[in-house]
Amino acid sequence: MILRATLAFLALPAMVAGLVPWLISKLPGPGLFQSSCGTILLAAGAGILLVSAISFHRRGKGTLAPWDPPKHLVVADLYRFNRNPMYVGVALTNLGWALCTGNPWNYGYAILVPVAFHLRVVLYEEKEMARLFGSEWNSYRHAVPRWGIARHPYTPDGTATNKP
């Protein structure tokens, strides 16, 4: 199981947040805004991504890969505050790459990837979650924002919700 989770991690987010932006940074282009703050975003995004992937494996008993999804709805750890922390981690990492390199192609990629993630989440993943996890998903979906941060951590019993 750990091997499948590791392979899924390397095949998906490690490519989207690591290899592809690194290759893109090699494309010639005029230097845009470049900042050493990008390393902070790179590290924060990578940390969020790693913690979320581990949570998916440990709590969901599956991987982040569509061909081996979790068996249980993951609502713990960072998922208590945001429904898609892996995607947020990848987006922050890609923005970090753009800031580190100043390459306009990396900036374009840093914009394109979150748009693609949003479309995937709205058009496919959320429907699949509703199908697989029913009322459990519905309760979670109403309490935890898709992209923002919940003011209160989610608990499956409903004692803490994002509502005032």
ROLOGU-141814 format. One line per field, with one value per residue (C-alpha): residue in three letters; x, y, z; residue number from 1. Coordinates in Angstrom, 1 decimal. Layout:
REM residues N
residuo Ala, ...
X X, ...
Y Y, ...
Z Z, ...
num NUM, ...
REM end
This chain:
REM residues 164
residuo Met, Ile, Leu, Arg, Ala, Thr, Leu, Ala, Phe, Leu, Ala, Leu, Pro, Ala, Met, Val, Ala, Gly, Leu, Val, Pro, Trp, Leu, Ile, Ser, Lys, Leu, Pro, Gly, Pro, Gly, Leu, Phe, Gln, Ser, Ser, Cys, Gly, Thr, Ile, Leu, Leu, Ala, Ala, Gly, Ala, Gly, Ile, Leu, Leu, Val, Ser, Ala, Ile, Ser, Phe, His, Arg, Arg, Gly, Lys, Gly, Thr, Leu, Ala, Pro, Trp, Asp, Pro, Pro, Lys, His, Leu, Val, Val, Ala, Asp, Leu, Tyr, Arg, Phe, Asn, Arg, Asn, Pro, Met, Tyr, Val, Gly, Val, Ala, Leu, Thr, Asn, Leu, Gly, Trp, Ala, Leu, Cys, Thr, Gly, Asn, Pro, Trp, Asn, Tyr, Gly, Tyr, Ala, Ile, Leu, Val, Pro, Val, Ala, Phe, His, Leu, Arg, Val, Val, Leu, Tyr, Glu, Glu, Lys, Glu, Met, Ala, Arg, Leu, Phe, Gly, Ser, Glu, Trp, Asn, Ser, Tyr, Arg, His, Ala, Val, Pro, Arg, Trp, Gly, Ile, Ala, Arg, His, Pro, Tyr, Thr, Pro, Asp, Gly, Thr, Ala, Thr, Asn, Lys, Pro
X 0.0, 2.8, 4.5, 1.2, 0.8, 4.4, 4.1, 0.9, 2.6, 5.5, 3.3, 0.9, 1.8, 5.5, 5.3, 2.8, 4.6, 8.2, 9.3, 7.0, 7.7, 11.4, 11.4, 9.3, 11.8, 14.4, 12.4, 13.8, 11.8, 12.1, 12.7, 9.6, 9.2, 11.6, 11.7, 13.4, 10.0, 9.3, 11.4, 9.0, 6.0, 7.8, 8.5, 5.0, 3.3, 5.5, 4.8, 1.0, 1.1, 3.1, 1.0, -2.2, -0.9, 0.1, -3.3, -5.0, -2.9, -3.3, -6.9, -8.4, -6.7, -6.0, -3.9, -4.4, -4.5, -7.9, -7.2, -6.7, -8.9, -9.3, -11.9, -12.9, -13.7, -10.7, -11.9, -9.0, -5.7, -5.6, -8.8, -10.6, -9.9, -10.0, -11.5, -8.6, -5.3, -3.3, -4.3, -3.6, -0.2, 0.5, -0.7, 1.5, 4.5, 4.0, 3.7, 6.9, 8.6, 7.4, 8.6, 12.0, 12.6, 10.9, 10.2, 6.9, 6.2, 6.2, 3.8, 1.4, 1.7, 1.0, -2.3, -3.3, -2.9, -5.4, -7.9, -7.6, -7.9, -11.0, -12.6, -11.7, -13.0, -16.3, -17.0, -15.8, -14.5, -17.3, -19.9, -17.8, -17.5, -21.3, -21.7, -19.2, -19.8, -23.4, -24.6, -21.1, -19.8, -22.8, -22.2, -18.5, -19.1, -21.4, -19.0, -15.6, -14.8, -13.6, -10.7, -10.8, -10.0, -12.7, -12.9, -13.5, -12.0, -14.5, -15.6, -17.7, -20.1, -20.9, -19.8, -17.6, -18.8, -17.8, -21.1, -21.2
Y 0.0, 2.5, 1.7, 2.5, 5.7, 6.7, 5.9, 7.9, 10.9, 10.7, 10.3, 13.1, 16.0, 15.6, 16.0, 18.9, 20.8, 19.6, 18.3, 20.3, 23.8, 23.0, 22.1, 25.2, 27.4, 26.3, 27.9, 31.3, 34.3, 37.8, 38.0, 39.2, 39.8, 37.5, 37.2, 35.0, 34.8, 32.1, 29.7, 30.2, 29.4, 26.4, 25.0, 25.8, 24.3, 21.2, 20.7, 21.1, 18.7, 16.1, 16.3, 16.0, 13.0, 11.2, 11.9, 10.5, 7.3, 6.9, 8.0, 7.3, 3.9, 4.8, 7.1, 10.4, 8.7, 8.4, 4.7, 4.0, 6.4, 6.4, 4.0, 6.5, 10.2, 12.1, 14.8, 15.0, 16.9, 19.7, 18.5, 19.8, 23.3, 23.0, 20.4, 20.4, 21.0, 19.0, 21.2, 24.3, 22.9, 22.3, 25.9, 27.4, 25.4, 26.5, 30.1, 29.7, 28.4, 31.4, 33.8, 32.0, 31.9, 35.1, 33.2, 34.3, 30.7, 29.7, 32.5, 31.3, 27.7, 29.0, 30.5, 27.6, 24.8, 26.1, 26.8, 23.2, 22.0, 24.0, 22.6, 19.0, 19.5, 21.1, 18.9, 15.5, 15.1, 16.6, 14.5, 11.4, 12.2, 12.6, 9.3, 7.5, 9.1, 10.4, 12.2, 12.1, 14.1, 16.5, 17.4, 17.9, 19.9, 22.3, 22.8, 23.1, 25.5, 24.2, 26.7, 29.0, 28.2, 27.1, 29.4, 26.4, 22.9, 20.3, 17.4, 14.6, 14.8, 18.4, 20.0, 22.5, 23.9, 26.8, 28.6, 31.6
Z 0.0, 0.8, -2.5, -4.4, -2.5, -3.2, -6.9, -7.1, -5.4, -7.8, -10.8, -10.1, -7.7, -7.9, -11.6, -11.6, -8.8, -9.3, -12.7, -15.0, -13.5, -13.3, -17.0, -17.8, -16.0, -18.5, -21.4, -22.4, -21.6, -20.3, -16.5, -14.7, -11.0, -9.1, -5.4, -2.8, -1.1, -3.7, -1.6, 1.3, -0.9, -2.4, 1.0, 2.4, -0.6, -0.6, 3.1, 2.7, -0.2, 1.7, 4.9, 2.8, 0.8, 4.0, 5.5, 2.3, 2.7, 6.5, 7.0, 3.6, 3.1, -0.5, -2.7, -4.4, -7.7, -9.5, -10.2, -6.4, -4.5, -0.7, 0.8, 3.4, 3.2, 4.6, 7.0, 9.4, 9.6, 7.0, 5.5, 8.6, 7.3, 3.5, 1.2, -1.3, 0.6, -1.9, -4.7, -2.6, -1.9, -5.6, -6.4, -3.8, -4.9, -8.5, -7.5, -5.5, -8.7, -10.6, -7.9, -7.7, -11.4, -12.6, -15.8, -17.4, -18.5, -14.8, -14.0, -16.8, -15.5, -11.9, -13.2, -15.5, -12.9, -10.3, -13.1, -14.2, -10.6, -10.1, -13.2, -12.2, -8.7, -9.8, -12.8, -11.6, -8.1, -6.1, -8.0, -7.4, -3.7, -3.4, -5.1, -3.0, 0.4, 0.3, 3.4, 5.0, 2.0, 2.1, 5.8, 5.1, 2.0, 3.8, 6.7, 4.9, 2.0, -1.3, -1.5, 1.5, 5.1, 7.6, 10.7, 12.8, 12.3, 11.0, 13.1, 11.7, 14.6, 13.7, 17.0, 15.1, 11.7, 9.5, 10.3, 12.6
num 1, 2, 3, 4, 5, 6, 7, 8, 9, 10, 11, 12, 13, 14, 15, 16, 17, 18, 19, 20, 21, 22, 23, 24, 25, 26, 27, 28, 29, 30, 31, 32, 33, 34, 35, 36, 37, 38, 39, 40, 41, 42, 43, 44, 45, 46, 47, 48, 49, 50, 51, 52, 53, 54, 55, 56, 57, 58, 59, 60, 61, 62, 63, 64, 65, 66, 67, 68, 69, 70, 71, 72, 73, 74, 75, 76, 77, 78, 79, 80, 81, 82, 83, 84, 85, 86, 87, 88, 89, 90, 91, 92, 93, 94, 95, 96, 97, 98, 99, 100, 101, 102, 103, 104, 105, 106, 107, 108, 109, 110, 111, 112, 113, 114, 115, 116, 117, 118, 119, 120, 121, 122, 123, 124, 125, 126, 127, 128, 129, 130, 131, 132, 133, 134, 135, 136, 137, 138, 139, 140, 141, 142, 143, 144, 145, 146, 147, 148, 149, 150, 151, 152, 153, 154, 155, 156, 157, 158, 159, 160, 161, 162, 163, 164
REM end
